Amino acid sequence: MARKKNRIRFRDLPRSIKIRKIITWIFAAVGVGCLGYFAFYVKQADNTQENYEHLSDLKGTDFRQNKKEVVVHLTKEEDAPDILDDYITLYNNNKSLVGWVKIDDTLIDYPVMQSPNNEYYLNHNFNQEKDNNGSIFIDSACSIWPRSQNIIMYGHNMKSGKMFGELKKYKQEDFAAEHPYIYFDTLYNKGKYQVMYVFGDNVYDEVEVAFKYYQFINANSKEEWDSAMNDMASKSLYDTGVTAAYGEDIITLSTCDYEKDAERFVVVAKRVK
């Protein structure tokens, strides 16, 4: 009969071998954990994209018979226009909806949300489910009616390219030349915007004296407007040749910047249609 092999118990192993085994087990556990998280991340990103594609399909659904039941979001005046037919169905599913943003040849084709603070849609999707991708949302201080002079939009710079992950394509002047327009509809008006300024910037201390693009929503005078435009032009990575006069509407798209010293990457565009 074959003799049984003597099995060495872990506690009887030399100390150096014990340490190597423990390190191996730790790396194996970390590897499995990382693979699991990566699989979850990819699955969530895919599900998020599928959900937003479904939402895009709902645009244009005609529910005009329900218009009287729609409560207008962030209305400050009684004479707000009717909500566009494209967005009634989506609005009735989530009354935090304020519009839609789209950039050709990118994944940016999303509903735009708003909440009383700037935190909720950092980690919630349109269906109000927890989602690391978050949503595109406008600053809580902005208004779509009456319209703020500048509407600031935020979105995560996702490695998958989701949300504002592909906004960084505007770091290349060639891309901007080929894609000069950003399409942003509010609930009440369709809009086409031409890119003006593209720059990196930081989030400054409250007491620090500096132009803070994320606080520029309405200018109280032409001088204040011109000063803001000059500040953004001086930061811009390249000259688009496009400017905006006092009284024109603009939008600002903002995301995190992981490639350079700046904390944020910003694209500003003015309404042309």
WONORFEN-V785114 format. One record per pair of residues at least 12 apart in sequence whose ideal C-beta (glycine too) atoms are under 7 Angstrom apart, sorted by the first residue. I is the first residue (numbers start at 1). J is the second residue. D is the distance in whole Angstrom. If there is no record, write none. Layout:
# WONORFEN-V785114
i=I j=J d=D
i=I j=J d=D
This chain:
# WONORFEN-V785114
i=44 j=131 d=7
i=44 j=132 d=6
i=44 j=133 d=7
i=45 j=133 d=6
i=45 j=160 d=4
i=45 j=162 d=6
i=48 j=125 d=6
i=48 j=131 d=6
i=48 j=133 d=5
i=48 j=162 d=6
i=49 j=162 d=6
i=51 j=125 d=7
i=51 j=126 d=7
i=51 j=127 d=7
i=52 j=110 d=6
i=55 j=90 d=6
i=55 j=111 d=6
i=55 j=126 d=6
i=56 j=109 d=6
i=58 j=89 d=5
i=58 j=90 d=6
i=59 j=86 d=5
i=59 j=87 d=7
i=59 j=90 d=7
i=60 j=85 d=7
i=60 j=86 d=5
i=61 j=89 d=4
i=62 j=85 d=6
i=63 j=88 d=5
i=63 j=89 d=5
i=64 j=85 d=6
i=66 j=88 d=7
i=66 j=92 d=7
i=67 j=82 d=6
i=67 j=88 d=7
i=70 j=83 d=6
i=70 j=88 d=6
i=70 j=91 d=6
i=70 j=92 d=7
i=71 j=95 d=7
i=73 j=95 d=6
i=73 j=97 d=7
i=73 j=98 d=6
i=73 j=187 d=7
i=74 j=98 d=7
i=74 j=114 d=7
i=74 j=143 d=6
i=74 j=144 d=6
i=74 j=145 d=7
i=75 j=145 d=6
i=76 j=143 d=7
i=76 j=145 d=7
i=76 j=146 d=6
i=77 j=145 d=7
i=77 j=146 d=6
i=80 j=145 d=5
i=80 j=188 d=7
i=81 j=188 d=4
i=83 j=187 d=5
i=83 j=188 d=7
i=84 j=185 d=7
i=84 j=187 d=6
i=84 j=188 d=7
i=87 j=187 d=5
i=90 j=111 d=6
i=91 j=187 d=6
i=94 j=126 d=6
i=94 j=128 d=7
i=96 j=113 d=5
i=96 j=114 d=6
i=96 j=115 d=6
i=97 j=111 d=6
i=97 j=113 d=6
i=97 j=187 d=7
i=98 j=112 d=5
i=98 j=113 d=7
i=98 j=114 d=5
i=98 j=138 d=6
i=98 j=144 d=5
i=98 j=186 d=6
i=98 j=187 d=6
i=99 j=112 d=4
i=99 j=144 d=7
i=99 j=184 d=6
i=99 j=185 d=5
i=99 j=186 d=4
i=99 j=187 d=6
i=100 j=112 d=6
i=100 j=185 d=5
i=101 j=136 d=6
i=101 j=153 d=6
i=101 j=182 d=7
i=101 j=184 d=5
i=102 j=183 d=4
i=103 j=179 d=6
i=103 j=182 d=5
i=104 j=179 d=6
i=105 j=179 d=6
i=106 j=166 d=4
i=106 j=169 d=6
i=107 j=161 d=5
i=107 j=162 d=6
i=107 j=166 d=5
i=108 j=164 d=7
i=108 j=166 d=6
i=108 j=167 d=7
i=110 j=136 d=5
i=111 j=126 d=6
i=112 j=136 d=5
i=112 j=137 d=7
i=112 j=138 d=6
i=112 j=153 d=6
i=113 j=135 d=5
i=113 j=136 d=7
i=113 j=137 d=4
i=114 j=137 d=6
i=114 j=138 d=5
i=114 j=140 d=7
i=115 j=137 d=7
i=115 j=140 d=7
i=116 j=140 d=6
i=117 j=140 d=6
i=118 j=139 d=6
i=118 j=140 d=5
i=118 j=154 d=7
i=121 j=134 d=6
i=121 j=135 d=4
i=121 j=137 d=4
i=122 j=134 d=5
i=133 j=156 d=6
i=133 j=158 d=6
i=133 j=162 d=5
i=133 j=163 d=6
i=134 j=156 d=5
i=134 j=163 d=6
i=136 j=153 d=6
i=136 j=155 d=4
i=136 j=163 d=6
i=137 j=154 d=6
i=138 j=151 d=6
i=138 j=152 d=6
i=138 j=153 d=5
i=139 j=152 d=4
i=139 j=217 d=7
i=141 j=217 d=6
i=142 j=217 d=6
i=144 j=186 d=4
i=144 j=187 d=6
i=144 j=188 d=7
i=145 j=188 d=6
i=147 j=249 d=7
i=148 j=217 d=5
i=148 j=218 d=6
i=149 j=217 d=7
i=149 j=218 d=5
i=149 j=219 d=6
i=149 j=249 d=7
i=149 j=250 d=7
i=150 j=216 d=6
i=150 j=217 d=5
i=150 j=250 d=5
i=150 j=252 d=6
i=151 j=251 d=5
i=152 j=214 d=6
i=152 j=217 d=7
i=152 j=252 d=5
i=152 j=254 d=6
i=153 j=251 d=7
i=153 j=252 d=7
i=153 j=253 d=5
i=153 j=254 d=7
i=154 j=254 d=5
i=155 j=255 d=6
i=156 j=255 d=7
i=157 j=255 d=4
i=157 j=256 d=5
i=157 j=258 d=6
i=164 j=253 d=7
i=164 j=255 d=4
i=167 j=253 d=6
i=167 j=255 d=5
i=167 j=265 d=6
i=167 j=267 d=6
i=168 j=265 d=6
i=170 j=195 d=7
i=170 j=198 d=5
i=170 j=267 d=5
i=171 j=198 d=7
i=171 j=237 d=6
i=173 j=238 d=5
i=176 j=195 d=6
i=176 j=198 d=6
i=176 j=240 d=7
i=180 j=194 d=5
i=180 j=195 d=5
i=181 j=193 d=7
i=181 j=194 d=6
i=182 j=195 d=7
i=182 j=251 d=7
i=182 j=269 d=5
i=184 j=251 d=5
i=191 j=271 d=5
i=191 j=273 d=7
i=192 j=272 d=6
i=192 j=273 d=4
i=193 j=251 d=6
i=193 j=269 d=4
i=193 j=270 d=6
i=193 j=271 d=5
i=193 j=272 d=7
i=194 j=242 d=5
i=194 j=269 d=6
i=194 j=270 d=6
i=194 j=272 d=5
i=195 j=240 d=6
i=195 j=242 d=7
i=195 j=267 d=6
i=195 j=269 d=5
i=196 j=240 d=6
i=196 j=242 d=4
i=196 j=243 d=7
i=196 j=244 d=6
i=196 j=268 d=5
i=196 j=269 d=6
i=196 j=270 d=6
i=197 j=232 d=4
i=197 j=233 d=6
i=197 j=236 d=4
i=197 j=268 d=4
i=198 j=236 d=6
i=198 j=237 d=5
i=198 j=238 d=7
i=198 j=267 d=5
i=199 j=232 d=7
i=199 j=235 d=4
i=199 j=236 d=5
i=199 j=237 d=6
i=199 j=266 d=6
i=200 j=257 d=5
i=200 j=260 d=6
i=200 j=262 d=3
i=200 j=264 d=7
i=200 j=265 d=6
i=201 j=213 d=6
i=201 j=235 d=6
i=201 j=262 d=6
i=201 j=264 d=5
i=201 j=266 d=6
i=202 j=262 d=6
i=202 j=263 d=5
i=202 j=264 d=7
i=203 j=263 d=5
i=203 j=264 d=7
i=211 j=228 d=7
i=211 j=231 d=4
i=213 j=232 d=7
i=213 j=252 d=6
i=213 j=266 d=6
i=214 j=254 d=7
i=216 j=228 d=5
i=219 j=246 d=7
i=222 j=246 d=4
i=225 j=246 d=4
i=226 j=246 d=7
i=229 j=243 d=7
i=229 j=244 d=6
i=232 j=268 d=6
i=242 j=270 d=7
i=244 j=270 d=4
i=248 j=270 d=5
i=248 j=271 d=6
i=249 j=270 d=7
i=249 j=271 d=4
i=250 j=268 d=6
i=250 j=269 d=7
i=250 j=270 d=5
i=250 j=271 d=7
i=251 j=269 d=6
i=252 j=266 d=6
i=252 j=268 d=5
i=253 j=266 d=7
i=253 j=267 d=5
i=254 j=266 d=5
